[in-house]
Amino acid sequence: MLRNLISPAFHALHRAVEWAGEITPGTRASRGFAHFGEKSLIAFPQATILGERGILIGSEVLIGRHCTLALGYGPGDHPLPERGLAFGDRCVVGANSTFTAHESIEIGDDVWFGQSVFVSDASHGYQDPDAPIGRQLGRHQPVRIGSGSWIGHGVVVLPGTTIGRNVVVGAGSVVRGDVLDHSIVAGVPARVVRRLEPGVGWVGKRPDDVRPIWSAEEIARFLS
């Protein structure tokens, strides 16, 4: 009985705290960013927000709870690139995802990320056998993710990766290198499992494994 009385108030308070802690245009926290677009939101609680003055958030971007957006190596790191971490318009980032930029991570428009995605433009070296790995900083290698792509749950995007437009990256994949437009990759390391051939369709690993090209309108009619 006591739980029934307390529970609605507790959940209402929880929702109020989440609402108050959101970063949205016009809030004090949003003014620290290089750009924070209209109708964008970073949900509360945030994990880590670091180097905001070099982070750009486009319009209508939704970033979920417990996400990390970090530019640089620590508080007060100077100088920071003016466009070190940039999201285009209408991006969606799932909860518990991490973006760590040191030089450049560029994300196009309409890119959707599942939960627990990790993207970084730098790693650690290992060449000095006498130095701890954590103190051997790797070189910066820019990351690019093209517009319209879908990055699945638990994906790791490594430094130096360029992902093209309208690419699907399967859940749990580790991506390094160049991924061409209109392809589907999966695995560790990620490999192409299907690609678009104009006039033919979506071709799999075997030449006879072809799926038809459907427009978004055709898919909507099929689902209805």
TAJO-V841821 format. One record per residue. N is the residue number from 1. PHI is phi in whole degrees, 0 to 359 (999 if undefined). Layout:
BEGIN
N	PHI
N	PHI
END
This chain:
BEGIN
1	999
2	299
3	298
4	298
5	284
6	278
7	305
8	301
9	293
10	298
11	292
12	295
13	296
14	299
15	295
16	294
17	295
18	299
19	297
20	293
21	271
22	295
23	262
24	225
25	305
26	94
27	284
28	300
29	297
30	292
31	288
32	280
33	279
34	298
35	204
36	223
37	286
38	298
39	63
40	268
41	206
42	247
43	290
44	256
45	276
46	273
47	282
48	220
49	239
50	219
51	74
52	304
53	293
54	243
55	249
56	243
57	244
58	289
59	275
60	57
61	265
62	241
63	243
64	284
65	292
66	59
67	264
68	248
69	238
70	230
71	234
72	96
73	258
74	172
75	303
76	81
77	301
78	210
79	276
80	253
81	298
82	291
83	226
84	284
85	222
86	227
87	255
88	285
89	277
90	60
91	277
92	232
93	238
94	288
95	301
96	66
97	271
98	225
99	235
100	242
101	246
102	237
103	227
104	196
105	235
106	244
107	239
108	285
109	279
110	57
111	267
112	247
113	243
114	287
115	279
116	58
117	273
118	235
119	229
120	213
121	254
122	206
123	229
124	245
125	276
126	210
127	293
128	276
129	290
130	260
131	256
132	303
133	303
134	297
135	261
136	260
137	285
138	277
139	285
140	280
141	225
142	305
143	242
144	230
145	233
146	285
147	300
148	79
149	274
150	239
151	249
152	287
153	302
154	73
155	287
156	246
157	253
158	274
159	305
160	84
161	271
162	235
163	254
164	285
165	277
166	50
167	258
168	253
169	249
170	295
171	305
172	78
173	283
174	241
175	249
176	213
177	98
178	261
179	241
180	289
181	307
182	53
183	226
184	242
185	237
186	201
187	109
188	230
189	288
190	293
191	233
192	290
193	250
194	199
195	216
196	272
197	245
198	306
199	82
200	245
201	138
202	270
203	263
204	273
205	291
206	259
207	301
208	272
209	264
210	234
211	253
212	290
213	272
214	242
215	281
216	299
217	293
218	295
219	296
220	298
221	295
222	296
223	290
224	276
END
